[in-house]
Structures are given as structure tokens and as C-alpha cells.
């Protein structure tokens, strides 16, 4: 069995269990941004909330990225979990 690749520089790693399977997930953290306003003060671009975008998913101990076979509904759960975990470190 191959080993899970290390987390790439600039990404965040989260170890979790989903449906009784131990996973290693890599996320890209996107910080919040304030939107811009025009010269009259009216909103021009909306604010962007911070997020954690799922980049790759591995079964712990394996080197095959299974992101494309993980149901998209789980992506949202994993991204929320990662963002909550990141906030806990701040």
C-alpha cells in the first residue's frame, strides 16, 4: 500500500472520518474580502466570505485522490468542517 502524499505548500490538511472511512483532505483557504463601492458609496462588488475549498481527498494510507468520486454533498460538509477547524486555531 502506498502512503498518502504530504500536504502541498500553501494548503491546509484535515484528517477526518466520513462514513467510517479515515480520510486525509487538502483545502485551500480563501480569506474574506470586503467588496468595493463606487464613488457615491453604493455597493459595486459584494463582500466575499472566507472559505475552505476542497482540493483533494485521500483514503488514509493511500495515494489515490478520490475527490471526483466523493459525492458533492459531502464536499460542503468537509469544507464547513475544515473552516471550523481553521477558525479554532485562530
Secondary structure, DSSP 8 states (H G I E B T S, - for coil): --------TT-EEEEEEETTEEEEEEEEEE--B---B-TTS-BSS--B--EEEEEEEEETT---B-GGGS-HHHHHHHHHHHHHHHHHH-
